[in-house]
Amino acid sequence: MKTFILALVCCLFFASSAFAAVSLAYPQKAGLGEPFLVRITSDTNLDSVSAKWLGATVQPEIKNWKGKSVALVMFGTDVLNDKAGKKTLAISVVENGKERIFKRKIKIYNKKYKVQRLTLPEKMVTPPKEVLERIRHDRVEVKAAKETQSAKRMWFVPFQKPTKGSQSSPYGARRILNGKPKNPHRGLDFRGAKGTAVHAMADGKVILVSSHYYAGNSIYIDHGNGVVTMYFHLSRFGVKEGDMVVRGQTIGRIGSTGRVTGPHLHVSVSVQGRLVDPNFLLKKNTDKLLGL
Ligand SMILES: [Zn+2]
């Protein structure tokens, strides 16, 4: 009996030591509308990693860094569609065919976003019947672009600032257009004269170049692993669908196409289909995104 127990103990010891140490970095809390990062690091080669958050699953690319396996995942919440509260982050790590699951809680807290009152041409607030079909078509294109999942991670943080001008309208602003409450602003606006250069915020592939009713001339870039950036109201396109772009490359010019009061650049960032505050990805110090 003694031998059996000893054998069992040894067995358990080997079973646990067969796994390399896996460490997770993630924030314990994040504001509603903010993106955040999860970093999974292992001493040995991992077969695969998958991460789940609010119904979205990502299989991040595993990169080799100083002899370690590192996977970086971007998640976040959307000020329009998500709620504050404690949410579960689930990470599955497969090593030598064996899966381990790590579950962690992240607290999403409410933020105070400002209220903006704007006056626009009435047809831009309540679209005329003849453009409803066009708006429906725009939505189908946008949904497909936002939900793009590609296997290679081409992004890194911080993102490149998309134009030289300063920020005007922030993410999350609650909008009252011609006295009617509308959806919050789910992007970030930059000042700039017509013709000012617009730059890709990260390396990626152009997946949509289109002219939409509200967003005007728009470019969508897929950066991999569920991260897509968007650039609206452009006067000119400098890229076409299928083009590969590098971080900082000029992709178009500022304009005033779509629903606008004047020339400016609107950018949005979709993370696993959720529109998050782009400003957090532009900040030089990216430690906060990982909770460090
Ligand atoms: Zn905007």
Boltz pocket constraint, residues with backbone or C-beta under 6 A from the ligand:
constraints:
  - pocket:
      binder: B
      contacts: [[A, 169], [A, 185], [A, 187], [A, 188], [A, 189], [A, 265], [A, 266], [A, 267]]
      max_distance: 6.0
